Amino acid sequence: MILYSFRRCPYAIRARMALHASRMEYELREVDLKNKPAHMLAVSPKGSVPVLILEEGHVIDESYDIMKWTLRLHDPENWLGEEGAYLLQAASLVEENDIEFKQALDGYKYAACGEGRAHFRAQGETFLRKLDERLNETSHLLGNTLTIADAAIFPFIRQFAAVDASWFANAPYPALRLWLAGIVNSQCFEAVMQKHHLLKSHPES
């Protein structure tokens, strides 16, 4: 299998975390987003990462679909739960993360300092509060073990926290900070954040 990826992209991070958790072997191709490989664009014209090309040529180019596909094949750490229970429980949280929170995150990242940034940060805090409340009850979002919900949402919270690290360090979300630090320091995250050389040539297959 081939995975076109970009190291810091939150969508690519969560796909790589699931592939790692499922013990799946693949060839990673680190992409220069300003000079995207012709082969990647040919198989996935939308031009964003991650893109997973299966051995038989089938393409999965949505990160959460990659997560679900690989974990359904092999889920040794039980990220999906018994009979997919965690997957069902994660659905609404991941949807909120991927739509409302991602919009707030983008605004927060790219707004000039001042009222604009404060506006988008306040929008994002609606989701932060929801997660922190959950994490006051259990160590992870759906219980006391890491599941697909944690891995799918974590990269976006990490990115939000990094916009203004000083603010986040003092924000009223201690449980969320503890959860974030735990995953940042995990073996899984360390493994998928190893640096790879950028793809210089544009292989056709």
N, CA and C atoms as an extended XYZ file, in Angstrom:
615
Properties=species:S:1:pos:R:3:atomname:S:1:resname:S:1:resid:I:1 pbc="F F F"
N         0.841       -1.194        0.000 N   MET     1
C         0.000        0.000        0.000 CA  MET     1
C         0.877        1.246        0.000 C   MET     1
N         0.322        2.315       -0.490 N   ILE     2
C         1.007        3.605       -0.529 CA  ILE     2
C         0.149        4.626        0.214 C   ILE     2
N         0.781        5.403        1.091 N   LEU     3
C         0.086        6.499        1.768 CA  LEU     3
C         0.779        7.805        1.419 C   LEU     3
N         0.069        8.680        0.716 N   TYR     4
C         0.545       10.041        0.521 CA  TYR     4
C         0.145       10.833        1.769 C   TYR     4
N         1.125       11.538        2.341 N   SER     5
C         0.901       12.158        3.640 CA  SER     5
C         1.682       13.460        3.744 C   SER     5
N         1.330       14.249        4.753 N   PHE     6
C         2.099       15.438        5.116 CA  PHE     6
C         2.198       15.414        6.627 C   PHE     6
N         3.406       15.479        7.141 N   ARG     7
C         3.679       15.178        8.547 CA  ARG     7
C         2.780       15.953        9.510 C   ARG     7
N         2.588       17.231        9.306 N   ARG     8
C         1.884       18.060       10.290 CA  ARG     8
C         0.381       18.161       10.065 C   ARG     8
N        -0.112       17.660        8.963 N   CYS     9
C        -1.540       17.758        8.668 CA  CYS     9
C        -2.349       16.929        9.672 C   CYS     9
N        -3.328       17.516       10.362 N   PRO    10
C        -4.087       16.751       11.363 CA  PRO    10
C        -4.863       15.585       10.766 C   PRO    10
N        -5.332       15.736        9.539 N   TYR    11
C        -6.039       14.631        8.898 CA  TYR    11
C        -5.075       13.476        8.628 C   TYR    11
N        -3.886       13.804        8.158 N   ALA    12
C        -2.893       12.762        7.897 CA  ALA    12
C        -2.407       12.124        9.192 C   ALA    12
N        -2.277       12.921       10.242 N   ILE    13
C        -1.829       12.377       11.530 CA  ILE    13
C        -2.806       11.311       12.022 C   ILE    13
N        -4.084       11.616       11.963 N   ARG    14
C        -5.027       10.631       12.505 CA  ARG    14
C        -5.091        9.371       11.654 C   ARG    14
N        -4.917        9.520       10.354 N   ALA    15
C        -4.865        8.331        9.508 CA  ALA    15
C        -3.645        7.488        9.845 C   ALA    15
N        -2.488        8.128       10.013 N   ARG    16
C        -1.264        7.390       10.344 CA  ARG    16
C        -1.375        6.725       11.709 C   ARG    16
N        -2.018        7.384       12.666 N   MET    17
C        -2.178        6.783       13.990 CA  MET    17
C        -3.002        5.502       13.915 C   MET    17
N        -4.068        5.522       13.137 N   ALA    18
C        -4.905        4.323       12.999 CA  ALA    18
C        -4.165        3.217       12.261 C   ALA    18
N        -3.426        3.567       11.221 N   LEU    19
C        -2.641        2.563       10.502 CA  LEU    19
C        -1.592        1.944       11.415 C   LEU    19
N        -0.985        2.766       12.253 N   HIS    20
C         0.004        2.256       13.211 CA  HIS    20
C        -0.654        1.332       14.226 C   HIS    20
N        -1.795        1.757       14.745 N   ALA    21
C        -2.489        0.945       15.749 CA  ALA    21
C        -2.948       -0.390       15.183 C   ALA    21
N        -3.255       -0.421       13.899 N   SER    22
C        -3.727       -1.670       13.284 CA  SER    22
C        -2.576       -2.531       12.772 C   SER    22
N        -1.321       -2.021       12.976 N   ARG    23
C        -0.103       -2.768       12.557 CA  ARG    23
C        -0.032       -2.929       11.037 C   ARG    23
N        -0.614       -1.996       10.317 N   MET    24
C        -0.642       -2.083        8.868 CA  MET    24
C         0.681       -1.595        8.275 C   MET    24
N         1.180       -2.324        7.297 N   GLU    25
C         2.417       -1.929        6.624 CA  GLU    25
C         2.081       -1.179        5.334 C   GLU    25
N         2.824       -0.109        5.094 N   TYR    26
C         2.578        0.685        3.893 CA  TYR    26
C         3.829        1.500        3.578 C   TYR    26
N         3.882        1.991        2.365 N   GLU    27
C         4.953        2.905        1.957 CA  GLU    27
C         4.464        4.326        2.145 C   GLU    27
N         5.179        5.095        2.952 N   LEU    28
C         4.790        6.472        3.195 CA  LEU    28
C         5.509        7.387        2.208 C   LEU    28
N         4.740        8.232        1.539 N   ARG    29
C         5.295        9.224        0.636 CA  ARG    29
C         4.959       10.611        1.181 C   ARG    29
N         5.962       11.284        1.699 N   GLU    30
C         5.793       12.618        2.276 CA  GLU    30
C         5.709       13.645        1.147 C   GLU    30
N         4.629       14.402        1.135 N   VAL    31
C         4.296       15.260        0.006 CA  VAL    31
C         4.675       16.711        0.276 C   VAL    31
N         5.209       17.367       -0.733 N   ASP    32
C         5.355       18.813       -0.728 CA  ASP    32
C         4.033       19.380       -1.238 C   ASP    32
N         3.272       20.021       -0.358 N   LEU    33
C         1.930       20.468       -0.731 CA  LEU    33
C         1.944       21.569       -1.788 C   LEU    33
N         3.096       22.172       -2.015 N   LYS    34
C         3.214       23.177       -3.077 CA  LYS    34
C         3.636       22.552       -4.405 C   LYS    34
N         3.955       21.272       -4.363 N   ASN    35
C         4.406       20.576       -5.577 CA  ASN    35
C         3.915       19.134       -5.500 C   ASN    35
N         2.608       18.963       -5.611 N   LYS    36
C         1.988       17.668       -5.357 CA  LYS    36
C         2.308       16.669       -6.469 C   LYS    36
N         2.548       15.423       -6.089 N   PRO    37
C         2.893       14.402       -7.086 CA  PRO    37
C         1.770       14.184       -8.095 C   PRO    37
N         2.166       14.021       -9.351 N   ALA    38
C         1.183       13.792      -10.410 CA  ALA    38
C         0.366       12.538      -10.147 C   ALA    38
N         1.027       11.504       -9.610 N   HIS    39
C         0.311       10.249       -9.354 CA  HIS    39
C        -0.762       10.441       -8.299 C   HIS    39
N        -0.454       11.197       -7.244 N   MET    40
C        -1.447       11.449       -6.199 CA  MET    40
C        -2.645       12.195       -6.772 C   MET    40
N        -2.372       13.189       -7.599 N   LEU    41
C        -3.464       13.963       -8.195 CA  LEU    41
C        -4.274       13.133       -9.186 C   LEU    41
N        -3.619       12.183       -9.829 N   ALA    42
C        -4.330       11.329      -10.786 CA  ALA    42
C        -5.319       10.408      -10.081 C   ALA    42
N        -4.913        9.873       -8.930 N   VAL    43
C        -5.793        8.922       -8.229 CA  VAL    43
C        -6.768        9.640       -7.304 C   VAL    43
N        -6.440       10.879       -6.915 N   SER    44
C        -7.305       11.640       -6.020 CA  SER    44
C        -7.260       13.109       -6.435 C   SER    44
N        -8.081       13.502       -7.385 N   PRO    45
C        -8.012       14.859       -7.948 CA  PRO    45
C        -8.256       15.980       -6.946 C   PRO    45
N        -8.851       15.685       -5.782 N   LYS    46
C        -9.089       16.762       -4.829 CA  LYS    46
C        -7.790       17.330       -4.272 C   LYS    46
N        -6.702       16.553       -4.365 N   GLY    47
C        -5.379       17.092       -4.097 CA  GLY    47
C        -5.011       17.312       -2.650 C   GLY    47
N        -5.716       16.681       -1.725 N   SER    48
C        -5.376       16.834       -0.309 CA  SER    48
C        -4.941       15.496        0.265 C   SER    48
N        -4.162       15.558        1.332 N   VAL    49
C        -3.721       14.344        2.017 CA  VAL    49
C        -4.604       14.116        3.240 C   VAL    49
N        -4.679       12.865        3.692 N   PRO    50
C        -3.971       11.678        3.211 CA  PRO    50
C        -4.704       11.020        2.038 C   PRO    50
N        -3.925       10.264        1.278 N   VAL    51
C        -4.472        9.421        0.224 CA  VAL    51
C        -3.851        8.035        0.402 C   VAL    51
N        -4.690        7.031        0.580 N   LEU    52
C        -4.222        5.659        0.744 CA  LEU    52
C        -4.596        4.866       -0.502 C   LEU    52
N        -3.592        4.253       -1.120 N   ILE    53
C        -3.814        3.426       -2.299 CA  ILE    53
C        -3.589        1.978       -1.903 C   ILE    53
N        -4.636        1.186       -1.974 N   LEU    54
C        -4.549       -0.203       -1.566 CA  LEU    54
C        -3.829       -1.024       -2.631 C   LEU    54
N        -3.418       -2.223       -2.246 N   GLU    55
C        -2.628       -3.056       -3.142 CA  GLU    55
C        -3.350       -3.354       -4.444 C   GLU    55
N        -4.662       -3.467       -4.399 N   GLU    56
C        -5.419       -3.766       -5.617 CA  GLU    56
C        -5.762       -2.501       -6.396 C   GLU    56
N        -5.293       -1.337       -5.916 N   GLY    57
C        -5.503       -0.094       -6.633 CA  GLY    57
C        -6.641        0.764       -6.132 C   GLY    57
N        -7.465        0.239       -5.240 N   HIS    58
C        -8.561        1.042       -4.690 CA  HIS    58
C        -7.990        2.198       -3.875 C   HIS    58
N        -8.649        3.358       -3.937 N   VAL    59
C        -8.163        4.569       -3.283 CA  VAL    59
C        -9.129        4.999       -2.180 C   VAL    59
N        -8.577        5.307       -1.002 N   ILE    60
C        -9.345        5.905        0.090 CA  ILE    60
C        -8.702        7.251        0.371 C   ILE    60
N        -9.434        8.337        0.162 N   ASP    61
C        -8.819        9.653        0.303 CA  ASP    61
C        -9.532       10.563        1.300 C   ASP    61
N       -10.238        9.952        2.243 N   GLU    62
C       -10.784       10.684        3.389 CA  GLU    62
C       -10.185       10.070        4.651 C   GLU    62
N        -9.635       10.911        5.518 N   SER    63
C        -8.858       10.398        6.651 CA  SER    63
C        -9.669        9.512        7.592 C   SER    63
N       -10.909        9.905        7.882 N   TYR    64
C       -11.695        9.099        8.814 CA  TYR    64
C       -12.093        7.775        8.175 C   TYR    64
N       -12.267        7.768        6.867 N   ASP    65
C       -12.533        6.506        6.163 CA  ASP    65
C       -11.324        5.582        6.224 C   ASP    65
N       -10.125        6.162        6.127 N   ILE    66
C        -8.902        5.349        6.269 CA  ILE    66
C        -8.854        4.740        7.655 C   ILE    66
N        -9.156        5.529        8.679 N   MET    67
C        -9.151        5.025       10.048 CA  MET    67
C       -10.112        3.852       10.195 C   MET    67
N       -11.323        4.025        9.737 N   LYS    68
C       -12.332        2.968        9.887 CA  LYS    68
C       -11.947        1.726        9.093 C   LYS    68
N       -11.433        1.919        7.882 N   TRP    69
C       -11.066        0.776        7.032 CA  TRP    69
C        -9.987       -0.066        7.688 C   TRP    69
N        -8.903        0.575        8.130 N   THR    70
C        -7.786       -0.209        8.667 CA  THR    70
C        -8.127       -0.867        9.995 C   THR    70
N        -8.897       -0.169       10.842 N   LEU    71
C        -9.240       -0.743       12.147 CA  LEU    71
C       -10.274       -1.857       12.026 C   LEU    71
N       -11.090       -1.816       11.017 N   ARG    72
C       -12.026       -2.928       10.795 CA  ARG    72
C       -11.292       -4.185       10.342 C   ARG    72
N       -10.148       -3.993        9.704 N   LEU    73
C        -9.340       -5.150        9.296 CA  LEU    73
C        -8.597       -5.750       10.477 C   LEU    73
N        -8.035       -4.883       11.317 N   HIS    74
C        -7.241       -5.374       12.454 CA  HIS    74
C        -7.244       -4.308       13.530 C   HIS    74
N        -7.737       -4.640       14.691 N   ASP    75
C        -7.922       -3.672       15.766 CA  ASP    75
C        -7.406       -4.238       17.084 C   ASP    75
N        -6.082       -4.499       17.182 N   PRO    76
C        -5.545       -5.149       18.366 CA  PRO    76
C        -5.680       -4.333       19.641 C   PRO    76
N        -5.817       -3.015       19.527 N   GLU    77
C        -5.941       -2.178       20.713 CA  GLU    77
C        -7.400       -1.807       21.013 C   GLU    77
N        -8.314       -2.399       20.263 N   ASN    78
C        -9.751       -2.247       20.501 CA  ASN    78
C       -10.203       -0.791       20.411 C   ASN    78
N        -9.733       -0.086       19.397 N   TRP    79
C       -10.133        1.305       19.204 CA  TRP    79
C       -11.589        1.425       18.771 C   TRP    79
N       -12.139        0.379       18.167 N   LEU    80
C       -13.531        0.435       17.702 CA  LEU    80
C       -14.521       -0.080       18.743 C   LEU    80
N       -14.029       -0.801       19.748 N   GLY    81
C       -14.916       -1.346       20.767 CA  GLY    81
C       -15.591       -2.630       20.320 C   GLY    81
N       -16.225       -3.282       21.259 N   GLU    82
C       -16.922       -4.528       20.960 CA  GLU    82
C       -18.057       -4.260       19.989 C   GLU    82
N       -18.035       -4.996       18.867 N   GLU    83
C       -19.044       -4.847       17.812 CA  GLU    83
C       -19.165       -3.394       17.332 C   GLU    83
N       -18.037       -2.677       17.358 N   GLY    84
C       -18.031       -1.307       16.851 CA  GLY    84
C       -18.701       -0.285       17.744 C   GLY    84
N       -18.826       -0.594       19.032 N   ALA    85
C       -19.545        0.310       19.936 CA  ALA    85
C       -18.896        1.688       20.016 C   ALA    85
N       -17.582        1.734       20.076 N   TYR    86
C       -16.905        3.032       20.157 CA  TYR    86
C       -17.077        3.827       18.873 C   TYR    86
N       -17.113        3.129       17.761 N   LEU    87
C       -17.297        3.810       16.482 CA  LEU    87
C       -18.640        4.534       16.452 C   LEU    87
N       -19.669        3.875       16.952 N   LEU    88
C       -20.989        4.495       17.004 CA  LEU    88
C       -21.009        5.686       17.955 C   LEU    88
N       -20.369        5.530       19.105 N   GLN    89
C       -20.343        6.599       20.098 CA  GLN    89
C       -19.517        7.793       19.619 C   GLN    89
N       -18.527        7.529       18.787 N   ALA    90
C       -17.633        8.594       18.322 CA  ALA    90
C       -18.269        9.463       17.251 C   ALA    90
N       -19.278        8.966       16.574 N   ALA    91
C       -19.780        9.606       15.357 CA  ALA    91
C       -20.113       11.085       15.537 C   ALA    91
N       -20.898       11.422       16.539 N   SER    92
C       -21.336       12.815       16.684 CA  SER    92
C       -20.179       13.718       17.098 C   SER    92
N       -19.280       13.217       17.949 N   LEU    93
C       -18.125       14.009       18.366 CA  LEU    93
C       -17.205       14.301       17.191 C   LEU    93
N       -16.933       13.281       16.379 N   VAL    94
C       -16.040       13.465       15.231 CA  VAL    94
C       -16.676       14.399       14.213 C   VAL    94
N       -17.972       14.285       14.026 N   GLU    95
C       -18.663       15.181       13.095 CA  GLU    95
C       -18.565       16.635       13.566 C   GLU    95
N       -18.763       16.866       14.855 N   GLU    96
C       -18.644       18.230       15.381 CA  GLU    96
C       -17.210       18.742       15.238 C   GLU    96
N       -16.250       17.870       15.499 N   ASN    97
C       -14.850       18.243       15.331 CA  ASN    97
C       -14.547       18.642       13.890 C   ASN    97
N       -15.015       17.822       12.959 N   ASP    98
C       -14.651       17.993       11.551 CA  ASP    98
C       -15.376       19.146       10.867 C   ASP    98
N       -16.480       19.596       11.460 N   ILE    99
C       -17.243       20.676       10.812 CA  ILE    99
C       -17.132       21.966       11.637 C   ILE    99
N       -17.877       22.072       12.718 N   GLU   100
C       -17.896       23.328       13.469 CA  GLU   100
C       -16.532       23.674       14.070 C   GLU   100
N       -15.898       22.688       14.726 N   PHE   101
C       -14.628       23.005       15.380 CA  PHE   101
C       -13.537       23.307       14.360 C   PHE   101
N       -13.500       22.566       13.261 N   LYS   102
C       -12.481       22.821       12.242 CA  LYS   102
C       -12.639       24.222       11.647 C   LYS   102
N       -13.860       24.667       11.466 N   GLN   103
C       -14.073       26.019       10.966 CA  GLN   103
C       -13.546       27.057       11.960 C   GLN   103
N       -13.828       26.845       13.245 N   ALA   104
C       -13.321       27.757       14.269 CA  ALA   104
C       -11.797       27.705       14.332 C   ALA   104
N       -11.231       26.519       14.220 N   LEU   105
C        -9.781       26.354       14.237 CA  LEU   105
C        -9.122       27.125       13.096 C   LEU   105
N        -9.669       26.995       11.899 N   ASP   106
C        -9.096       27.698       10.753 CA  ASP   106
C        -9.170       29.214       10.956 C   ASP   106
N       -10.297       29.693       11.449 N   GLY   107
C       -10.420       31.118       11.718 CA  GLY   107
C        -9.433       31.588       12.772 C   GLY   107
N        -9.267       30.777       13.812 N   TYR   108
C        -8.363       31.099       14.916 CA  TYR   108
C        -6.913       31.137       14.438 C   TYR   108
N        -6.543       30.194       13.599 N   LYS   109
C        -5.163       30.126       13.098 CA  LYS   109
C        -4.818       31.303       12.203 C   LYS   109
N        -5.754       31.697       11.359 N   TYR   110
C        -5.417       32.641       10.303 CA  TYR   110
C        -5.885       34.063       10.562 C   TYR   110
N        -6.669       34.264       11.608 N   ALA   111
C        -7.116       35.623       11.924 CA  ALA   111
C        -5.961       36.437       12.486 C   ALA   111
N        -5.991       37.727       12.216 N   ALA   112
C        -5.008       38.612       12.832 CA  ALA   112
C        -5.268       38.664       14.338 C   ALA   112
N        -4.243       38.946       15.087 N   CYS   113
C        -4.411       39.042       16.537 CA  CYS   113
C        -5.446       40.121       16.859 C   CYS   113
N        -6.145       39.930       17.935 N   GLY   114
C        -7.145       40.917       18.337 CA  GLY   114
C        -8.529       40.320       18.363 C   GLY   114
N        -9.531       41.136       18.035 N   GLU   115
C       -10.911       40.714       18.165 CA  GLU   115
C       -11.245       39.532       17.255 C   GLU   115
N       -10.689       39.514       16.058 N   GLY   116
C       -10.974       38.413       15.139 CA  GLY   116
C       -10.532       37.083       15.700 C   GLY   116
N        -9.315       37.054       16.225 N   ARG   117
C        -8.808       35.806       16.802 CA  ARG   117
C        -9.616       35.425       18.028 C   ARG   117
N        -9.939       36.399       18.872 N   ALA   118
C       -10.719       36.116       20.077 CA  ALA   118
C       -12.088       35.548       19.719 C   ALA   118
N       -12.674       36.038       18.637 N   HIS   119
C       -13.985       35.552       18.194 CA  HIS   119
C       -13.926       34.067       17.837 C   HIS   119
N       -12.948       33.696       17.033 N   PHE   120
C       -12.854       32.301       16.617 CA  PHE   120
C       -12.421       31.399       17.772 C   PHE   120
N       -11.585       31.918       18.663 N   ARG   121
C       -11.201       31.126       19.825 CA  ARG   121
C       -12.418       30.823       20.692 C   ARG   121
N       -13.264       31.811       20.877 N   ALA   122
C       -14.479       31.601       21.661 CA  ALA   122
C       -15.378       30.558       21.006 C   ALA   122
N       -15.460       30.588       19.670 N   GLN   123
C       -16.238       29.561       18.977 CA  GLN   123
C       -15.655       28.175       19.252 C   GLN   123
N       -14.351       28.049       19.167 N   GLY   124
C       -13.705       26.762       19.401 CA  GLY   124
C       -13.854       26.279       20.822 C   GLY   124
N       -13.955       27.213       21.762 N   GLU   125
C       -14.048       26.832       23.172 CA  GLU   125
C       -15.338       26.081       23.490 C   GLU   125
N       -16.350       26.249       22.680 N   THR   126
C       -17.578       25.472       22.893 CA  THR   126
C       -17.247       23.978       22.863 C   THR   126
N       -16.428       23.583       21.903 N   PHE   127
C       -16.034       22.178       21.789 CA  PHE   127
C       -15.027       21.804       22.870 C   PHE   127
N       -14.089       22.695       23.175 N   LEU   128
C       -13.115       22.406       24.228 CA  LEU   128
C       -13.808       22.119       25.556 C   LEU   128
N       -14.812       22.924       25.878 N   ARG   129
C       -15.536       22.715       27.142 CA  ARG   129
C       -16.231       21.361       27.161 C   ARG   129
N       -16.831       21.001       26.036 N   LYS   130
C       -17.517       19.722       25.954 CA  LYS   130
C       -16.535       18.571       26.196 C   LYS   130
N       -15.369       18.656       25.576 N   LEU   131
C       -14.378       17.592       25.754 CA  LEU   131
C       -13.846       17.570       27.184 C   LEU   131
N       -13.589       18.737       27.731 N   ASP   132
C       -13.053       18.804       29.094 CA  ASP   132
C       -14.036       18.211       30.096 C   ASP   132
N       -15.319       18.467       29.893 N   GLU   133
C       -16.325       17.892       30.784 CA  GLU   133
C       -16.304       16.375       30.722 C   GLU   133
N       -16.172       15.827       29.534 N   ARG   134
C       -16.075       14.373       29.391 CA  ARG   134
C       -14.829       13.839       30.103 C   ARG   134
N       -13.725       14.572       29.916 N   LEU   135
C       -12.445       14.101       30.443 CA  LEU   135
C       -12.310       14.322       31.944 C   LEU   135
N       -13.244       15.046       32.530 N   ASN   136
C       -13.311       15.105       33.989 CA  ASN   136
C       -13.902       13.830       34.573 C   ASN   136
N       -14.591       13.078       33.727 N   GLU   137
C       -15.229       11.834       34.169 CA  GLU   137
C       -14.383       10.607       33.853 C   GLU   137
N       -13.713       10.619       32.717 N   THR   138
C       -12.894        9.480       32.294 CA  THR   138
C       -11.603       10.005       31.684 C   THR   138
N       -10.580        9.161       31.594 N   SER   139
C        -9.270        9.616       31.117 CA  SER   139
C        -9.242        9.852       29.617 C   SER   139
N       -10.189        9.244       28.895 N   HIS   140
C       -10.281        9.425       27.446 CA  HIS   140
C       -11.731        9.754       27.087 C   HIS   140
N       -11.957       10.067       25.823 N   LEU   141
C       -13.245       10.642       25.445 CA  LEU   141
C       -14.421        9.693       25.591 C   LEU   141
N       -14.178        8.405       25.400 N   LEU   142
C       -15.283        7.443       25.485 CA  LEU   142
C       -15.122        6.462       26.638 C   LEU   142
N       -14.192        6.709       27.514 N   GLY   143
C       -13.952        5.794       28.629 CA  GLY   143
C       -12.535        5.964       29.126 C   GLY   143
N       -11.968        4.892       29.651 N   ASN   144
C       -10.629        4.977       30.227 CA  ASN   144
C        -9.546        4.365       29.357 C   ASN   144
N        -9.855        4.157       28.087 N   THR   145
C        -8.844        3.712       27.134 CA  THR   145
C        -8.951        4.557       25.868 C   THR   145
N        -7.850        4.648       25.147 N   LEU   146
C        -7.844        5.414       23.907 CA  LEU   146
C        -8.651        4.690       22.846 C   LEU   146
N        -9.486        5.439       22.134 N   THR   147
C       -10.332        4.856       21.090 CA  THR   147
C       -10.199        5.679       19.809 C   THR   147
N       -10.957        5.286       18.804 N   ILE   148
C       -10.948        6.013       17.537 CA  ILE   148
C       -11.343        7.475       17.731 C   ILE   148
N       -12.183        7.767       18.707 N   ALA   149
C       -12.592        9.148       18.950 CA  ALA   149
C       -11.406       10.004       19.371 C   ALA   149
N       -10.585        9.508       20.281 N   ASP   150
C        -9.423       10.260       20.738 CA  ASP   150
C        -8.454       10.519       19.589 C   ASP   150
N        -8.145        9.484       18.826 N   ALA   151
C        -7.170        9.619       17.743 CA  ALA   151
C        -7.682       10.521       16.628 C   ALA   151
N        -8.991       10.495       16.379 N   ALA   152
C        -9.558       11.320       15.306 CA  ALA   152
C        -9.605       12.794       15.669 C   ALA   152
N        -9.778       13.104       16.943 N   ILE   153
C        -9.967       14.483       17.385 CA  ILE   153
C        -8.679       15.124       17.882 C   ILE   153
N        -7.823       14.340       18.488 N   PHE   154
C        -6.603       14.844       19.102 CA  PHE   154
C        -5.760       15.770       18.209 C   PHE   154
N        -5.495       15.424       16.933 N   PRO   155
C        -4.609       16.296       16.146 CA  PRO   155
C        -5.142       17.720       15.974 C   PRO   155
N        -6.448       17.870       15.988 N   PHE   156
C        -7.055       19.187       15.818 CA  PHE   156
C        -6.981       19.995       17.117 C   PHE   156
N        -7.130       19.328       18.255 N   ILE   157
C        -6.968       20.004       19.546 CA  ILE   157
C        -5.512       20.415       19.720 C   ILE   157
N        -4.609       19.553       19.320 N   ARG   158
C        -3.172       19.875       19.380 CA  ARG   158
C        -2.880       21.132       18.571 C   ARG   158
N        -3.464       21.227       17.389 N   GLN   159
C        -3.238       22.388       16.536 CA  GLN   159
C        -3.848       23.653       17.155 C   GLN   159
N        -5.044       23.524       17.724 N   PHE   160
C        -5.696       24.655       18.378 CA  PHE   160
C        -4.840       25.145       19.545 C   PHE   160
N        -4.322       24.222       20.347 N   ALA   161
C        -3.515       24.575       21.513 CA  ALA   161
C        -2.245       25.316       21.105 C   ALA   161
N        -1.702       24.986       19.933 N   ALA   162
C        -0.432       25.556       19.499 CA  ALA   162
C        -0.560       26.973       18.969 C   ALA   162
N        -1.765       27.411       18.634 N   VAL   163
C        -1.939       28.768       18.098 CA  VAL   163
C        -1.478       29.804       19.125 C   VAL   163
N        -1.862       29.605       20.365 N   ASP   164
C        -1.437       30.481       21.459 CA  ASP   164
C        -1.188       29.578       22.663 C   ASP   164
N         0.014       29.042       22.729 N   ALA   165
C         0.333       28.038       23.754 CA  ALA   165
C         0.203       28.608       25.158 C   ALA   165
N         0.542       29.875       25.326 N   SER   166
C         0.451       30.498       26.645 CA  SER   166
C        -1.004       30.579       27.103 C   SER   166
N        -1.889       30.979       26.178 N   TRP   167
C        -3.318       31.027       26.538 CA  TRP   167
C        -3.821       29.645       26.912 C   TRP   167
N        -3.489       28.635       26.080 N   PHE   168
C        -4.002       27.296       26.330 CA  PHE   168
C        -3.484       26.738       27.654 C   PHE   168
N        -2.251       27.046       27.992 N   ALA   169
C        -1.663       26.544       29.243 CA  ALA   169
C        -2.394       27.064       30.468 C   ALA   169
N        -3.069       28.196       30.317 N   ASN   170
C        -3.771       28.803       31.459 CA  ASN   170
C        -5.288       28.779       31.305 C   ASN   170
N        -5.780       28.187       30.233 N   ALA   171
C        -7.222       28.111       30.006 CA  ALA   171
C        -7.853       27.123       30.992 C   ALA   171
N        -9.149       27.270       31.268 N   PRO   172
C        -9.801       26.450       32.294 CA  PRO   172
C       -10.169       25.049       31.804 C   PRO   172
N        -9.169       24.354       31.206 N   TYR   173
C        -9.416       23.012       30.683 CA  TYR   173
C        -8.309       22.051       31.125 C   TYR   173
N        -8.159       21.854       32.420 N   PRO   174
C        -7.048       21.018       32.907 CA  PRO   174
C        -7.140       19.563       32.458 C   PRO   174
N        -8.333       19.019       32.416 N   ALA   175
C        -8.486       17.619       32.002 CA  ALA   175
C        -8.129       17.457       30.533 C   ALA   175
N        -8.501       18.442       29.727 N   LEU   176
C        -8.181       18.408       28.301 CA  LEU   176
C        -6.670       18.499       28.095 C   LEU   176
N        -5.995       19.350       28.874 N   ARG   177
C        -4.537       19.465       28.762 CA  ARG   177
C        -3.852       18.155       29.128 C   ARG   177
N        -4.339       17.496       30.171 N   LEU   178
C        -3.754       16.228       30.599 CA  LEU   178
C        -3.934       15.166       29.522 C   LEU   178
N        -5.113       15.106       28.940 N   TRP   179
C        -5.400       14.168       27.847 CA  TRP   179
C        -4.505       14.437       26.643 C   TRP   179
N        -4.382       15.709       26.284 N   LEU   180
C        -3.554       16.085       25.139 CA  LEU   180
C        -2.106       15.691       25.371 C   LEU   180
N        -1.585       15.986       26.548 N   ALA   181
C        -0.190       15.651       26.854 CA  ALA   181
C         0.038       14.154       26.823 C   ALA   181
N        -0.937       13.400       27.300 N   GLY   182
C        -0.798       11.949       27.303 CA  GLY   182
C        -0.644       11.371       25.910 C   GLY   182
N        -1.414       11.901       24.956 N   ILE   183
C        -1.326       11.374       23.593 CA  ILE   183
C        -0.071       11.901       22.899 C   ILE   183
N         0.270       13.176       23.127 N   VAL   184
C         1.497       13.728       22.550 CA  VAL   184
C         2.707       12.894       22.965 C   VAL   184
N         2.708       12.404       24.187 N   ASN   185
C         3.838       11.637       24.708 CA  ASN   185
C         3.700       10.131       24.503 C   ASN   185
N         2.697        9.714       23.752 N   SER   186
C         2.476        8.281       23.549 CA  SER   186
C         3.416        7.712       22.492 C   SER   186
N         3.612        6.412       22.571 N   GLN   187
C         4.463        5.727       21.590 CA  GLN   187
C         3.868        5.824       20.199 C   GLN   187
N         2.547        5.749       20.118 N   CYS   188
C         1.878        5.805       18.818 CA  CYS   188
C         2.144        7.139       18.128 C   CYS   188
N         1.958        8.233       18.851 N   PHE   189
C         2.164        9.541       18.243 CA  PHE   189
C         3.626        9.751       17.879 C   PHE   189
N         4.518        9.339       18.764 N   GLU   190
C         5.948        9.469       18.461 CA  GLU   190
C         6.305        8.711       17.188 C   GLU   190
N         5.745        7.517       17.040 N   ALA   191
C         6.062        6.697       15.867 CA  ALA   191
C         5.589        7.342       14.571 C   ALA   191
N         4.390        7.920       14.588 N   VAL   192
C         3.845        8.452       13.328 CA  VAL   192
C         4.361        9.846       12.992 C   VAL   192
N         5.089       10.461       13.935 N   MET   193
C         5.619       11.801       13.686 CA  MET   193
C         7.101       11.779       13.312 C   MET   193
N         7.636       10.608       13.030 N   GLN   194
C         9.011       10.536       12.544 CA  GLN   194
C         9.124       11.306       11.231 C   GLN   194
N        10.227       11.996       11.062 N   LYS   195
C        10.398       12.788        9.837 CA  LYS   195
C        10.815       11.898        8.672 C   LYS   195
N        10.283       12.216        7.509 N   HIS   196
C        10.613       11.511        6.270 CA  HIS   196
C        11.036       12.542        5.231 C   HIS   196
N        11.909       12.130        4.338 N   HIS   197
C        12.313       13.025        3.266 CA  HIS   197
C        11.125       13.315        2.356 C   HIS   197
N        11.052       14.548        1.895 N   LEU   198
C         9.999       14.897        0.947 CA  LEU   198
C        10.176       14.114       -0.334 C   LEU   198
N         9.054       13.781       -0.935 N   LEU   199
C         9.061       13.076       -2.212 CA  LEU   199
C         9.588       14.023       -3.288 C   LEU   199
N        10.780       13.732       -3.784 N   LYS   200
C        11.395       14.630       -4.774 CA  LYS   200
C        10.999       14.249       -6.195 C   LYS   200
N        10.974       12.957       -6.446 N   SER   201
C        10.502       12.521       -7.763 CA  SER   201
C         9.016       12.281       -7.674 C   SER   201
N         8.364       12.155       -8.787 N   HIS   202
C         6.921       11.941       -8.831 CA  HIS   202
C         6.637       10.589       -9.438 C   HIS   202
N         6.750        9.513       -8.622 N   PRO   203
C         6.521        8.181       -9.185 CA  PRO   203
C         5.136        8.043       -9.761 C   PRO   203
N         5.047        7.263      -10.792 N   GLU   204
C         3.751        7.071      -11.461 CA  GLU   204
C         2.955        5.966      -10.835 C   GLU   204
N         3.549        5.182       -9.974 N   SER   205
C         2.800        4.110       -9.322 CA  SER   205
C         3.479        3.762       -8.003 C   SER   205
